[in-house]
Amino acid sequence: MSAINGHPADFLPVITLLFQSKSGLFILGIVGGTLLKFLELVAHQ
């Protein structure tokens, strides 16, 4: 996989594919929500 090389350009097509597919948006929503909850927990400590 070329994404392992860590070039940001390799991630752009993946991100656009995620935004174009409903399941991708669902996954992004879960990840984003989890990150927000985690940040809230850290901020309250």
Order of alpha helices (4+ residues) and beta strands (2+ residues): alpha-alpha
